[in-house]
Amino acid sequence: MKHTLKRHLVRVLAALGTSGTLLAAAPLAQAVEYKLTDLGGFGGDWIGMVATGLNDSGQVVGYAYARGNNGWSSDDTYMAFVTGANGIGLTSIPTLGGSWNRATAINDQGWVVGTSSINADNGDAPDDTRAFVMQGPGATPRSLGSAGNSTASKINAGGQVTGSFINADGLQRGFVTKPGAGAIQPIGTLGGATSTANGINAAGTVAVNAENRMRGDPTEPVRSRGALADASTQALTEVKVPGYDYDNIDTISGVADINDRGQVLSGAARFYGPDGGVFLSEANGAVKRINVEKLVTFQGQGREEFYAGGRAINNLGQVAGSYSFSPYFYSHAFITGPDGSDPVDVNDLTFVNADPSFNDLFLYASEINDRGQFVVTTLGSRAFLVTPVPEPAAVLMMVCGLGWVCWRRRGSVPDSHPGCKLKA
C-alpha cells in the first residue's frame, strides 16, 4: 500500500513538475486576447484620469485632473487615487495638507508613493511639494522628510523609495530612502550638477539619470546619461550600450527601470540624428535592442521621425512604454513579450470585452506587473487596466490540472490505453 501511494505521488509530482518546467523553459509569448478594465472616474470637474503604477494584485495608482488635457491641469488641480485588486474600486488619497497630489507607484504590500503639495494655493508657493508614502489601505499619508520640492517615483518590496528633491544649492538630485520608507539618502551625479532616480529593484539597485559634466559656460551643452546606483553607498555606474560614443558630448542616454533579475531598461541616442533606441541590458552585460521601430512603416518620403521610450519592466522582462512616429499625430502605447521580445502596439491588440463603438487611442503604457497586466492612458483621458486572457498563472494551473486528470485516469485504465501515459 505504501509503495503504491508513493508511486502515485511520484506521478503527480512528475506531472506538475513537467508542466512547470515546460512553461519556465518556454516563456509565454504575447497573449492572443486581452480584457479591458475601465478605472472609471470621480465626475464633476475631474475630466481626466492617468494611470501611473501597478502591483501584482492588480491594484492601480495614478491621479485625476481637472481643467486641462493629456494628464495636465491648467491650474494644478490633481487628486491621487488607488484601486482595489484588479482595478476594481476607486479611492482618493488625502494630501499632505495642500491642494493637490499625484500617486506614482505601489508595491505588493499596497504601499503607495507620490507627490503632494503642502500649501493650499495650488502649488504657487516656493518649496511647495513633498514626496509622500501611504503605508497600506486607510493609512494616513506621510511626508518622506523635509527635503524641499521632493517627488517620489517608485517603491520596492522593502519600502525603499526613489525620487528627486531640490538641494540647498537649488539643484535637483535623486534620492533613495532607507527600507520602510525611511530617511532620504541623496544620490550624486556623473560629474554634472543634477540627477533623478527613476526606479529600484528588490536588491536596492536604483535606476538613475544624471548629468555627466559641469557646464564650462552657460551656453555649453550638458547631456544626461543613464546609470545605476547602489542604495547602500549611492555610488553610480554609467550604463552604456554598444554603438554609441560616450566621449561625445552629444550622446545622451537614460535608465528608466530595473527588475529583480537585474535587467535594465534603458535608452540611448545622439542628440542630433534619428538613431535612438530602447535597450534591454542583462545582468551579465549582454545588451539587446528592442525593435519597436518594426511597428511602423517608413515610406522614405520627406522627414519621418521615430522615437520610442520604455517606461517599465517586469520580472519576466516584459516592457511597457510608448513610441511616436511623425506621420502619427499622437504617441502609441506598446508592450513586449518576455525579455523584450515581439513588441506590439497596444492599439492593435484584441479586447474580448471592448464595446464595438470603442475608438479611443492608447497613448502610453506606464507599468506592467508579473501577471502580464499593464496600465494604459488614452487620448480620451481615460485610464485602463489591461489583463491577458488567459493569464500566464491561469495557463500554469490549467496545465497542472490536466496533469492531475491524467494521473487520475492512469489509475483506472489499463497500461495499453493510448491516453495519459505518465511514467514515473
N, C-alpha and C positions, 0 to 999 in steps of 0.2 A: 504493500500500500504506500509506504513511504517512498519507494523507488518510483512508483507510478506518478505520485504527486510531484516528485522532484522533476521527472521527465516533462510533465505538463507545464511546470513553472518555467523550465528552461525554454520550452517552446514559446511561451508567452513573451518572455524577455527577448528572445531572438526576434520575434515578430516586431515588437515595439522598437528594439534597438536598430533593426534593419531599416524600419520606417524613418526613424530619426536620423540615421546615418545618411540615407539617400537624400533627405531634404537638406542636411548640413553640407553634403558634398556638392549638391547642385542647387544653389540658392534660387528661389522662385524669381522668374522674370516679372515683367510688368503684369499686373492683373489685367484681365480682359475687360472687366466691368467694375464700376465704382458706384458708391451711394453718396448722395449729397445730403448734408445736414445743415440747413439754414440756421445760423445762430440767432436770428431774429433781431430785435432792436428795442429801444426804450420809448419810442414815439415822441410826440411833441416836437421840440426844436432839434432833437437828436436825429439828424438827417442821414448820418452815415456810420458805418461800423468798419473797424480794421482789426483783423486777427494777427497777432504777433507771436504767440507762444503756444506750446502744446506739450503735454506729458503722455506717458504710456497708458494712462487710463482714459485718454481722450478728452481730458479737461483742457479747455482753450482759454487763453487770456488775450486781452487786447484793449481797445478803447472805442468809445462812441465819440462823435464830434458834431458840433452844430455850426451852421453858417459858414460853409466852406465847400471844398470838394477834394476828391482823391486823397483823403486822410488828413487834410489840412483845414484848420479852423481859422477864419479871418480875425477872430477876436480871442483866440486861445481858450476856447471852450471845449474841454475834453473830459471824459469820465471813464476811468478804468473799469474793466469787468473781468469776471471769471465765470466759467460754466461748470456744470457737473460733469460726470463721466459721459464720454461720447457726445460731447457738445450739447447735452440736454440741460435746460435751466440756465438762466442768466441772472447774475447777481452783480450789482455795482460795488466798487471798493471805495471806502472812505478816503478822503485826502488827509494830508498831514496838517490840516488847518487852512489850507489855501483854497483857491477857487477851481483848480483842475488837477487831474492826474492821468497818467497813462501806464498800463501794465505791459511788460515786455517779455516775461518768461515765467515758467512754472516748472518745478521739479516733481519727481514722482511721489514726494511726500505732500504735495499740494501747497508748498511754499511759493508765494508769488512775489516777484520783484518788479520794480518800475520806477517812475519818476513822478514827483508831486510838487506842486507849488506850496509854499508855506505862508503866503500872504493872500489877502482877499482881493487883489487888484488885477487878476488875470495875468500875472507874471511880468508886470511892468516894472516892479521894484527891482533894484540890483540884488544879486545874491539870493534869488527867489526860490530856486529849485533844490530838492534833496532826493537822493536815491532812497527808496523805501523797500521794506520787506514785510510781507504779511505771512506769519508763520502758521498757515493752515486755515481752513474754513472758519469764519466767525472771529478770527483773531483781529486785534487792533493793529493796523499798520504802524510801523515804527521807522524812524529815520536811521540810515546807516551812518551815524556820526554827524559831525558838524561841518564837514568839508563843503566849501561853497560851490553852488551851481553843479551839484553832482547828479549823475544819471546812472541807472543800472541797466545792464544789457542781458546777462544770463546768470543762472544759478545751477550748481551741480547737486548731486545727491547728498553730499556732505554739508550743503548750505554755504559753500563758498560762492560769493557773488562777484561778478566783474562789472566794470563800468568806467566812467571817467569823472573828473572833477576839475575845477579851476584852482590852481595853487596860489600861494601868496604873491608870486610874480606875475599873476594874471595869465598863466599858461595852462593849457589843457593837458592833463596827464591821466593815463589809465590807472585803474586800481584793481586789486583783488582783495577780498576780505579773508579773515581767518574763518575756519569752519564754524557753522552755526550762525552765519551772517554776523560774524564778529567784527573786530577792528579793521578799518581800511588800511591797506598797505600799498603805497604808491608804486607804480611801475615806471621805469625810466624810458629812455629813448635809444635810438641807434646812433646818437651823436647830434641829433637835432634838438628842437625845442619842445615838441608836443608828441603825445601818444594817446591811443584809445585802446581799451580792452573789450573784445567783442564776444568771446566765448570761453568756456572752460570745460574740461572733461573730468571724469571721476578721479583721476590721478592728480588733479590740480595743475595741469598744464594749460596755460592761458593763450588764446589767440589774440594777437596784438597787431595794430598798425602804428607805425612810428616814423617820424621824420628822421632821415639818416644823416643830415648835416646842418650846420648853422648857416644862416644867410650871411654872406660877406657884405652885401649891401641890400637895401630894401627891394631892389628890382631883380635880384638873383633868384632863380627858381629853386625851390626845395621840394623834393618828391617824397611821397610816403612809401614805406617799404613794409612788407609783412614779416612778422616774427613770432616766435613762441617764447613764453616766459615761464619760468618755474615759480609756482606760487610761494614756495618757501624762501627762495632767495631773490625773486624778481629779476634774475639775470635773463637777458634777451639773447636769442639766437635767431639770426635772419633766415627766413625761408626762401630758397632760391629754386627756380625751375630751369631746365636746360633751354638754351636758345635765346637767352636774354643777356645783355651786357650790363652787369650790375655795377660796373665802374662808370657807366654812362649816366649822367645826372638826369637824363630824360627817360630812364627806365623806372616805371612805377609798379608797385605790387601791393598786395594786401592779403591778409589771412582772415577769412570770415568765421571759421568754426573748426573744431577738432572733436573727434569722437573718442569713445573709451578704448578703441583699438589703436589709437594714435594716428589714425588717418586724418590728414589736414586738408581742408577745403580752402583753396587759395585762388588768386587771380594775378595775372601779370600782363603788362603791355608797355609799349613805348608811348611816351606822351604824344608824339606825333606819328600817326600811322594806324591803319586798321588791323593790327596784328595781335590784339588782346585775346586772352583765352581764360577758361576756367580749368583748374588743375586739381587733381587728387594725388597727394603725396602719401606714400605708405610709411610706416614706422621704420622700415628697413632702408629708406631712402629712394625707393623706386617712385617715379613720377608718371602719371597718366594724364593726358589731355582729355577732357570731357567734350566730346564733339557736338556741342549744342548747335553749332552753325549748320549741321545737317538738316535742321528743322526748317530752313528757308531755302529758296531757290534764287540764286544770283543770276540776274538777266544780263549783266555786263553792259548795261546801258545807263549812262550818267553816273552820278555818285551814289553808291549803295553802301551805307554804313551799318555795321552789325556790332552789337555789344551784348555780352552775357555776363551775368553775375550770380554766383552761388550764394545762398543765404544761410543754409543749414545742412548738416549731415547727420544721419542716424548711425547706429552701431552696425548696421548692415552695409554701410557705405552708400546708401541712397541719398541723393542730393535734391534739395528744393531751391528754386530761385526764379529768376526771370531773365528774359532777353528782349532786346529791341532791335528792329530792323527798319531802316529808313522808309521803305515803301509802306510799312505799317504805321498808323498814326499813334498807336499805344503799345506799351510793352505787353508781353505774353508770359504767363507763368509756365514753368517747366518742372518736371521731376525726372529722376533717373531710376534705373534698376540698381541692384546691389553693386557695390564697388564702382559707382559712376557709369554703369553700362546703360546703353539704349535710352538716351534722353527722349522724352516725348513732351509735346505741347499739351498742357492740361486741357486746352480748348478742343483738342482732338479726341479726348477720352470719351468712352461710352458710360452714361449715367443711367442706372436702371430705374431711378425714381424721378428723373427730371421731367417737368411739365413740357409738353410739346412746344409750347409757346416761349419757353425759356431761351433768351438770346443775349444774355449778359456776357461780358468778356472777362475772363480770369486774368488779372493783371500780374500778380506775383504770388508765389508760394513762399511763406515765411518760415515754416518749421515742419519737420517730418519726424514721426516717432518710430519706435522699433516694431510696431504693428503695421507699418506702411501707411498709416493715416497721415494726412497733411492738411494744413490750413491755407486757404487762399482768400484773397480780397478781390472784388470785382470792380469794373468801371462804374457800375451802378451803385457803388458804395455799400455793398453787402459783403458779409463775411460767412464763409462756409468751412465746415469740417468735411473732408473727403475720405471715405473709407473704402478700401479694396474689397471686392466681393468675389469669392470668399476671402477672408483674411488669412495670411500665412499660418497663424496659430490654428485656425479652423481646419486648414488643409492637413496640418500635422495630426490633429485629433481624428479627422476622418480616416487618414491612412492607418493610424494606430487602431482605430475602430475596426477597419477591415481586417487587420492582423488578428484582432481578438475574435472576430466572427469566424475567420478561417481556422483558428485554433479550436474553437468550439465545435465546428463542423468536423475537424480532423478526428475528434474523439468519437464521432458517431457514423463515420463512413469507412469502408474498407480501404486498405492501403493502395489498392489498384484504382480507386476513384481518381479521375483526371483533375479534379479541382482541389485547391487549397493544400498543396503538398508542402508542408513546412517540416524541415528536417532539423532536429536539434544536434 
